[in-house]
């Protein structure tokens, strides 16, 4: 296991060192709704989740994390995103053996009604359309040993804008490792890897006349071909440590750090701290740093409560994250274990 630990540490240090390398890859991917984090707990911790995620929300962060559950776990998050855009996520994970867990996750982004405008009616025709994005994931995770877990997710992705749509598939692969040093964990996740997507639909067929044609000539229909775009793939390496592990059974202070290398922008670092009192009350703070911090990343915080009622586990988490010029985001997550 010492070799595995050394490799993970080396990868994490290399990735952290490159976080400010300044690679100019901004704007080279589509389907960016896949990056909207649905989990209020870890958003409150600056998105530093890959080594710690351990319930149905792990289907988003790192599918290997669902091996921590021993009963059926259901998680739901609602997010009022920027400009009244809504995002909803639901994840269900269920053990199928002593070592294996299966999961289903669904994320839906709804932009709301947008007026239809044309050249002849620039103020609107009276009709509206409702763009939406959806991702459906099926996951399988297995505990390989008492310390090592692996997980994999297959995703179906669809983006729809009026009469145009794009569909594709992608996959996630995750790894978590609990070290022999009490309270120290590592995680690696590769997310949203798949072939390019492109839009198609009737709105790409445009009637037009040939240049120089007679005024009364019939219009021809020309088909436009949209360019294909990459998915927002990321490789994340994370480390987490429970400062009070072994000193207290009910009170914990967990520090987590993730380094992320995306294919569409500069690298970034996520840092978070979670304090737990009596395994009931939680307080969190985090920061996500990148070259684009003024627009997309920044400070976050959150609180949570966890209760057991008649053998049913209940979780309620809230997070607030500052997006600077884009305003702020508030998330509410609910979890049930039974």
Residue pairs with C-beta under 8 A, 6 or more apart in sequence:
1 147
1 179
1 180
4 148
4 177
5 177
5 179
5 186
8 177
8 186
8 188
8 237
8 239
9 186
9 239
11 188
11 237
12 186
12 237
12 238
12 239
12 257
12 259
15 235
15 237
15 259
15 260
15 261
15 267
16 257
16 259
16 269
18 261
18 267
19 259
19 266
19 267
19 268
19 269
19 289
19 290
20 266
20 267
20 291
21 266
21 267
22 266
22 291
23 266
23 267
24 266
25 262
25 263
25 264
25 265
25 266
26 264
26 265
26 266
26 292
27 264
27 265
28 230
28 263
28 264
29 229
29 230
29 231
29 232
29 233
29 262
29 263
29 264
30 159
30 166
30 197
30 229
30 230
30 231
30 232
31 133
31 157
31 159
31 166
31 168
31 192
31 197
31 229
31 231
31 232
32 232
32 264
33 87
33 107
33 109
33 133
33 135
33 159
34 107
34 135
34 157
34 170
34 191
34 192
34 231
34 232
35 232
35 234
36 79
36 81
36 87
36 107
36 109
37 43
37 47
37 49
37 60
37 61
38 57
38 60
38 77
38 79
38 87
38 89
38 91
38 107
38 331
38 333
39 49
39 53
39 57
39 60
39 61
39 75
39 77
39 89
39 317
39 331
39 333
40 77
40 302
40 304
40 317
40 318
40 319
40 331
40 332
40 333
41 49
41 57
41 274
41 282
41 284
41 302
41 304
41 317
41 319
41 333
42 48
42 49
42 52
42 53
42 57
42 61
42 272
42 286
43 286
43 300
43 302
43 319
43 321
43 329
43 331
44 272
44 274
44 284
44 285
44 286
44 300
44 301
44 302
44 303
44 304
44 317
44 318
44 319
44 320
44 321
45 256
45 270
45 272
45 273
45 274
45 284
45 285
45 286
45 300
45 302
46 270
46 271
46 272
46 285
46 286
46 287
46 288
46 300
47 258
47 270
47 272
47 286
47 288
47 300
48 238
48 240
48 256
48 257
48 258
48 270
48 271
48 272
48 286
49 58
49 61
49 62
49 238
49 256
49 258
49 270
49 272
50 61
50 62
50 174
50 187
50 188
50 189
50 236
50 237
50 238
50 258
51 62
51 176
51 185
51 186
51 187
51 238
51 239
51 240
51 256
51 258
52 65
52 185
52 187
52 238
52 240
52 254
52 256
53 60
53 61
53 62
53 65
53 187
54 65
54 66
54 68
54 69
55 65
55 66
55 68
55 69
55 73
55 75
55 93
55 315
55 335
55 337
56 66
56 69
56 73
56 74
56 75
56 91
56 92
56 93
56 103
56 105
56 335
57 75
57 77
57 89
57 91
57 333
57 335
58 64
58 65
58 66
58 68
58 93
58 151
58 174
59 66
59 91
59 93
59 103
59 104
59 105
59 137
59 139
59 153
60 89
60 91
60 105
60 107
61 174
61 189
62 151
62 172
62 174
62 175
62 176
62 187
62 188
62 189
62 236
63 103
63 139
63 140
63 141
63 151
63 152
63 153
63 172
63 173
63 174
63 189
64 141
64 149
64 150
64 151
64 174
64 175
64 176
64 187
64 189
65 141
65 149
65 151
65 174
65 176
65 187
66 73
66 93
66 101
66 103
66 139
66 141
66 151
67 99
67 101
67 141
67 142
67 143
67 149
67 151
67 176
68 149
69 93
69 95
69 101
69 337
70 95
71 95
71 313
71 337
71 338
72 92
72 93
72 94
72 95
72 337
72 338
73 92
73 93
73 94
73 335
73 336
73 337
74 90
74 91
74 92
74 335
74 336
74 337
75 89
75 90
75 91
75 92
75 315
75 333
75 334
75 335
75 336
76 88
76 89
76 90
76 91
76 333
76 334
76 335
77 87
77 88
77 89
77 331
77 332
77 333
77 334
78 86
78 87
78 88
78 331
78 332
79 86
79 87
79 88
79 89
79 329
79 330
79 331
80 86
80 329
80 330
81 87
81 109
81 329
82 323
82 326
82 327
82 329
84 112
85 109
85 110
85 111
85 112
86 109
86 110
86 112
87 107
87 108
87 109
87 110
88 107
88 108
88 110
89 105
89 106
89 107
89 108
90 105
90 106
91 103
91 104
91 105
91 106
92 103
92 104
92 105
93 101
93 102
93 103
93 139
94 101
94 102
94 103
95 101
96 102
99 142
99 143
100 140
100 141
100 142
100 143
101 139
101 140
101 141
101 142
102 138
102 139
102 140
102 141
103 137
103 138
103 139
103 140
103 141
103 153
104 136
104 137
104 138
104 139
105 135
105 136
105 137
105 139
105 153
106 134
106 135
106 136
106 137
107 134
107 135
108 132
108 133
108 134
109 132
109 133
109 134
110 130
110 132
111 130
111 131
111 132
112 130
113 128
113 129
113 130
114 128
114 129
114 130
114 131
115 124
115 125
115 127
115 128
116 124
116 125
116 126
116 127
116 128
116 129
116 162
117 123
117 124
117 125
118 125
129 161
129 162
131 159
131 160
131 161
131 162
132 159
132 160
133 157
133 158
133 159
133 160
134 157
134 158
135 155
135 156
135 157
135 158
136 155
136 156
137 153
137 154
137 155
137 156
137 172
138 153
138 154
139 151
139 152
139 153
139 154
139 172
140 151
140 152
140 153
141 149
141 150
141 151
141 152
141 174
142 149
142 150
142 151
143 149
144 150
146 178
147 177
147 178
147 179
147 180
148 175
148 176
148 177
148 178
149 175
149 176
149 177
150 173
150 174
150 175
151 172
151 173
151 174
151 175
152 171
152 172
152 173
152 174
153 171
153 172
153 173
153 174
154 169
154 170
154 171
155 169
155 170
155 171
155 172
155 192
155 194
156 167
156 168
156 169
157 167
157 168
157 169
157 170
157 194
157 197
157 231
158 165
158 166
158 167
158 168
159 165
159 166
159 167
159 197
159 199
161 199
162 201
162 203
163 201
163 202
163 203
164 199
164 200
164 201
164 203
164 204
165 199
165 200
165 201
166 197
166 198
166 199
166 200
167 197
168 194
168 195
168 196
168 197
168 231
169 194
169 195
170 192
170 193
170 194
170 231
171 193
171 194
172 189
172 190
172 191
172 192
172 193
173 189
173 190
173 193
174 187
174 188
174 189
174 190
175 187
175 188
175 189
176 185
176 186
176 187
177 185
177 186
177 187
178 184
178 185
179 185
179 186
182 242
182 245
182 246
183 241
183 242
183 243
183 244
183 245
183 246
184 239
184 240
184 241
184 242
185 239
185 240
185 241
186 237
186 238
186 239
186 240
187 236
187 237
187 238
187 239
187 240
188 235
188 236
188 237
188 238
189 234
189 235
189 236
189 238
190 233
190 234
190 235
190 236
191 233
191 234
191 236
192 231
192 232
192 233
192 234
193 231
193 233
194 231
194 233
196 228
196 229
196 230
196 231
197 228
197 229
197 231
198 226
198 227
198 228
198 229
199 226
200 226
204 223
204 224
204 225
204 226
205 221
205 222
205 223
205 224
206 221
206 222
206 223
206 224
207 219
207 220
207 221
207 222
208 219
208 220
208 221
208 222
209 217
209 219
209 220
210 217
210 220
230 263
230 264
232 262
232 263
232 264
233 262
233 263
233 264
234 260
234 261
234 262
234 263
235 260
235 261
235 262
236 258
236 259
236 260
236 261
237 258
237 259
238 256
238 257
238 258
238 259
239 256
239 257
240 254
240 255
240 256
240 257
241 254
241 255
241 256
242 252
242 253
242 254
243 252
243 253
243 254
243 255
244 251
244 252
244 253
245 252
250 276
250 277
250 278
250 279
251 276
251 277
251 278
252 274
252 275
252 276
253 273
253 274
253 275
253 276
254 273
254 274
254 275
254 276
255 272
255 273
256 270
256 271
256 272
256 273
256 274
257 269
257 270
257 271
257 272
258 269
258 270
258 271
259 267
259 268
259 269
259 270
260 267
260 268
260 269
260 270
261 267
262 268
265 290
265 291
265 292
266 290
266 291
266 292
267 290
268 288
268 289
268 290
268 291
268 297
269 288
269 289
269 290
270 286
270 287
270 288
270 289
271 286
271 287
271 288
271 289
272 284
272 285
272 286
272 287
272 300
273 284
273 285
273 286
274 282
274 283
274 284
275 282
275 283
275 284
276 282
279 306
280 305
280 306
280 307
281 303
281 304
281 305
282 302
282 303
282 304
282 305
282 306
282 317
283 302
283 303
284 300
284 301
284 302
284 303
284 304
284 319
285 299
285 300
285 301
285 302
286 299
286 300
286 301
287 298
287 299
287 300
288 297
288 298
288 300
289 297
290 296
290 297
293 324
294 324
294 325
295 323
295 324
295 325
295 326
296 323
296 326
298 321
298 322
298 323
298 324
299 321
299 322
300 319
300 320
300 321
300 322
301 319
301 320
302 317
302 318
302 319
302 320
303 317
303 318
304 315
304 316
304 317
304 318
305 315
305 316
306 313
306 314
306 315
306 316
307 313
307 314
308 314
311 338
312 336
312 337
312 338
313 335
313 336
313 337
313 338
314 335
314 336
314 337
315 333
315 334
315 335
315 336
315 337
316 332
316 333
316 334
316 335
317 331
317 332
317 333
317 334
317 335
318 330
318 331
318 332
318 333
319 329
319 330
319 331
319 333
320 328
320 329
320 330
321 328
321 329
321 330
321 331
322 328
323 329
